[in-house]
């Protein structure tokens, strides 16, 4: 195992469902200092899932059974923040921040632009507001932001870029949103350490996409002001339509 602070992020597509598919075994195996979850699809009191040595923090969506984020942490935060302080974006449980003594940990579940791109305008506003939020944190101390960003940034990040150019997750507008985050001083940790490698973190449940590895890389750790040690994509782990990703850094 690499020395340093280890973070794992996983869109579990419903934590109660994942719990019935070996989530606890994967959690223990991955052995992270921080374990970031997206799409928990829970309200308070709907699951009792704790692990020795960890404390859990939650941000629930107003709407039951929808969205939601959580962080299991071995380390005690100075402060826990839910949302980004913008009412338009703070009702779906999409952002959870732990302030640590020398860095911030941010768990994020970025809105999907949806079929027909009916939520693309909302998504573009979200991207701008979230980038501003991350930049405000980075002005104070280093940041690591992990989660489902719902965009394949470059053609290398999905199996079929040509046929998906105008689909949610690979539009010019969404990719520009990621460009803006990187221009703001954030690093795509996995791509920076694996510049030419093809590896995916999400596969459709349709047409045996995972068996055929017809996937997308839409889960990221973005970092600012931290020294990266390693980054990984655990596509050997099942239990969701996403697989876990990880990063190890020295603060």
C-alpha positions as CSV (number, residue, x, y, z in Angstrom):
1,X,0.0,0.0,0.0
2,X,1.2,3.5,-0.8
3,X,2.0,5.7,2.2
4,X,0.0,9.0,2.4
5,X,-3.7,9.9,2.7
6,X,-5.9,7.4,0.8
7,X,-9.3,8.4,-0.5
8,X,-11.8,6.2,-2.3
9,X,-14.8,7.5,-4.2
10,X,-17.7,5.4,-5.4
11,X,-21.1,6.2,-6.9
12,X,-23.0,3.3,-5.3
13,X,-26.3,3.8,-7.2
14,X,-28.3,3.3,-4.0
15,X,-26.4,2.3,-0.8
16,X,-29.0,-0.1,0.4
17,X,-28.8,-2.0,-2.9
18,X,-25.0,-1.9,-2.8
19,X,-25.0,-3.2,0.7
20,X,-26.6,-6.4,-0.6
21,X,-23.9,-6.7,-3.3
22,X,-20.8,-6.9,-1.1
23,X,-20.3,-3.3,-0.3
24,X,-19.0,-3.9,3.2
25,X,-16.3,-6.4,1.9
26,X,-15.2,-3.9,-0.7
27,X,-15.1,-1.1,1.9
28,X,-12.8,-3.1,4.1
29,X,-10.6,-4.3,1.2
30,X,-10.1,-0.7,-0.1
31,X,-8.9,0.5,3.3
32,X,-9.3,4.2,2.8
33,X,-8.8,7.1,5.2
34,X,-11.8,8.8,3.5
35,X,-14.5,6.9,1.7
36,X,-16.7,9.2,-0.5
37,X,-20.1,8.0,-1.7
38,X,-22.5,9.4,-4.2
39,X,-26.1,8.6,-5.1
40,X,-26.7,7.1,-1.7
41,X,-30.5,7.4,-2.3
42,X,-31.2,7.6,1.5
43,X,-32.8,9.7,4.1
44,X,-31.7,9.8,7.7
45,X,-32.3,6.5,9.6
46,X,-32.8,4.4,6.5
47,X,-29.6,2.4,6.9
48,X,-27.4,1.3,9.8
49,X,-24.0,0.8,8.2
50,X,-21.0,1.8,10.3
51,X,-17.5,0.6,10.3
52,X,-15.0,0.4,13.2
53,X,-12.6,3.3,13.3
54,X,-14.8,5.4,11.0
55,X,-17.3,8.2,11.5
56,X,-19.9,8.9,8.8
57,X,-21.2,12.2,7.6
58,X,-24.3,12.6,5.3
59,X,-25.9,15.1,3.0
60,X,-29.4,13.9,2.0
61,X,-31.5,15.2,-0.8
62,X,-34.9,16.8,0.0
63,X,-36.5,14.3,-2.4
64,X,-36.6,10.8,-0.9
65,X,-34.7,8.0,-2.7
66,X,-32.7,10.5,-4.8
67,X,-29.1,11.6,-5.1
68,X,-27.3,12.1,-1.8
69,X,-23.7,12.0,-0.7
70,X,-21.8,10.6,2.3
71,X,-18.2,10.4,3.6
72,X,-16.8,7.8,6.0
73,X,-13.7,9.2,7.6
74,X,-11.0,7.8,9.9
75,X,-9.9,11.4,10.7
76,X,-11.8,13.9,12.7
77,X,-12.8,17.0,10.7
78,X,-12.7,20.6,12.0
79,X,-16.0,21.3,10.3
80,X,-18.6,19.6,8.1
81,X,-20.3,21.6,5.4
82,X,-23.3,20.5,3.4
83,X,-23.9,22.2,0.0
84,X,-22.1,25.1,-1.6
85,X,-24.1,27.9,-0.1
86,X,-26.3,28.5,-3.2
87,X,-29.9,27.7,-2.6
88,X,-30.6,26.7,-6.2
89,X,-28.2,23.9,-5.9
90,X,-28.4,22.8,-2.3
91,X,-31.6,20.7,-2.1
92,X,-30.3,17.6,-3.8
93,X,-27.6,16.5,-1.3
94,X,-24.9,16.8,-4.0
95,X,-21.9,18.3,-2.1
96,X,-20.4,17.4,1.3
97,X,-17.2,19.0,2.5
98,X,-14.9,18.1,5.4
99,X,-12.5,20.7,6.5
100,X,-9.3,19.1,7.9
101,X,-6.4,20.9,9.5
102,X,-4.4,21.2,6.3
103,X,-6.8,20.5,3.5
104,X,-10.4,20.2,2.4
105,X,-12.1,16.9,1.3
106,X,-15.1,17.4,-1.0
107,X,-17.5,14.7,-2.1
108,X,-19.6,15.7,-5.1
109,X,-22.3,14.2,-7.3
110,X,-22.6,16.5,-10.3
111,X,-26.1,16.7,-11.9
112,X,-26.7,14.6,-15.0
113,X,-27.8,16.6,-18.0
114,X,-30.4,13.8,-18.7
115,X,-32.0,12.4,-21.8
116,X,-32.6,15.1,-24.4
117,X,-30.2,17.4,-22.5
118,X,-33.3,18.7,-20.7
119,X,-31.1,19.7,-17.7
120,X,-28.1,21.0,-19.6
121,X,-28.7,24.6,-18.7
122,X,-29.0,23.8,-15.0
123,X,-25.9,21.7,-15.3
124,X,-23.9,24.6,-16.9
125,X,-25.0,26.9,-14.0
126,X,-24.0,24.2,-11.5
127,X,-20.6,23.8,-13.1
128,X,-19.9,27.5,-12.8
129,X,-21.1,27.7,-9.2
130,X,-19.2,24.5,-8.1
131,X,-16.0,25.7,-9.7
132,X,-16.4,29.0,-7.8
133,X,-16.9,27.1,-4.6
134,X,-13.9,24.9,-5.1
135,X,-11.8,28.0,-5.9
136,X,-12.9,29.7,-2.7
137,X,-11.7,26.6,-0.8
138,X,-8.4,26.4,-2.6
139,X,-7.8,30.1,-1.7
140,X,-7.7,28.9,2.0
141,X,-5.9,25.6,1.8
142,X,-5.3,22.6,-0.5
143,X,-8.4,20.7,-1.8
144,X,-9.2,17.2,-3.0
145,X,-12.6,16.8,-4.6
146,X,-13.8,13.4,-5.5
147,X,-17.0,12.0,-7.0
148,X,-19.1,11.4,-10.0
149,X,-18.6,14.5,-12.3
150,X,-21.0,13.1,-15.0
151,X,-18.7,14.0,-17.9
152,X,-16.1,12.2,-19.9
153,X,-13.5,15.0,-20.4
154,X,-11.7,13.8,-23.5
155,X,-12.3,11.3,-26.3
156,X,-9.9,8.8,-24.5
157,X,-12.4,8.8,-21.6
158,X,-15.2,6.9,-23.3
159,X,-15.4,4.0,-25.7
160,X,-17.5,5.6,-28.4
161,X,-16.8,9.3,-28.5
162,X,-18.1,9.9,-32.1
163,X,-21.6,8.5,-31.4
164,X,-21.9,10.2,-28.1
165,X,-20.9,13.8,-29.0
166,X,-24.4,15.2,-28.4
167,X,-25.4,12.9,-25.5
168,X,-25.4,13.8,-21.8
169,X,-21.9,13.4,-20.4
170,X,-20.0,14.2,-23.6
171,X,-21.4,17.5,-24.9
172,X,-19.1,20.4,-25.7
173,X,-20.7,22.4,-22.9
174,X,-20.1,19.7,-20.2
175,X,-16.5,19.2,-21.3
176,X,-16.0,22.9,-21.2
177,X,-17.2,22.9,-17.6
178,X,-14.4,20.4,-16.8
179,X,-11.9,22.6,-18.7
180,X,-12.9,25.5,-16.5
181,X,-12.2,23.5,-13.3
182,X,-8.8,22.5,-14.6
183,X,-8.0,26.1,-15.6
184,X,-9.0,27.2,-12.1
185,X,-5.9,25.3,-10.9
186,X,-7.2,21.8,-10.3
187,X,-5.6,18.6,-11.5
188,X,-7.3,15.5,-12.9
189,X,-5.3,13.2,-10.6
190,X,-5.8,9.9,-12.5
191,X,-5.1,11.4,-16.0
192,X,-2.1,13.3,-14.8
193,X,-0.5,10.1,-13.6
194,X,-1.8,7.9,-16.4
195,X,-1.8,10.2,-19.5
196,X,-2.3,7.6,-22.2
197,X,-4.1,4.8,-20.4
198,X,-7.7,3.8,-21.3
199,X,-9.7,2.8,-18.2
200,X,-13.4,3.4,-17.4
201,X,-15.4,3.9,-14.2
202,X,-19.0,3.6,-15.4
203,X,-20.8,1.2,-17.7
204,X,-24.5,1.2,-18.8
205,X,-26.5,-1.7,-17.5
206,X,-27.7,-2.3,-21.1
207,X,-26.3,-4.5,-23.8
208,X,-23.7,-6.2,-21.5
209,X,-21.7,-3.0,-21.6
210,X,-19.5,-3.9,-18.6
211,X,-18.7,-7.3,-19.9
212,X,-17.6,-5.7,-23.2
213,X,-15.9,-2.8,-21.4
214,X,-18.0,-0.3,-23.4
215,X,-17.6,2.4,-20.7
216,X,-17.0,6.0,-19.7
217,X,-14.5,7.6,-17.2
218,X,-16.8,10.0,-15.4
219,X,-15.6,9.7,-11.8
220,X,-12.6,11.9,-10.8
221,X,-10.5,13.1,-8.0
222,X,-9.5,16.7,-8.7
223,X,-6.7,18.1,-6.5
224,X,-5.2,21.5,-5.8
225,X,-2.0,22.1,-3.8
226,X,-1.4,18.5,-2.9
227,X,1.4,16.1,-3.9
228,X,0.0,13.1,-5.7
229,X,1.4,9.7,-4.8
230,X,-0.9,7.4,-6.9
231,X,-4.3,7.2,-8.5
232,X,-6.4,4.1,-9.4
233,X,-9.6,2.9,-10.9
234,X,-10.9,-0.3,-9.4
235,X,-12.8,-1.8,-12.2
236,X,-12.3,-5.2,-10.7
237,X,-14.9,-4.3,-8.0
238,X,-18.6,-4.8,-8.7
239,X,-21.8,-3.8,-6.9
240,X,-22.9,-0.7,-8.9
241,X,-22.9,0.6,-12.5
242,X,-19.8,2.6,-11.4
243,X,-16.6,1.2,-9.9
244,X,-14.6,2.8,-7.1
245,X,-11.7,5.1,-7.8
246,X,-8.9,6.2,-5.5
247,X,-6.2,8.7,-5.0
248,X,-3.3,8.8,-2.5
249,X,-1.7,12.2,-1.7
250,X,0.7,13.8,0.7
251,X,-0.7,17.0,2.2
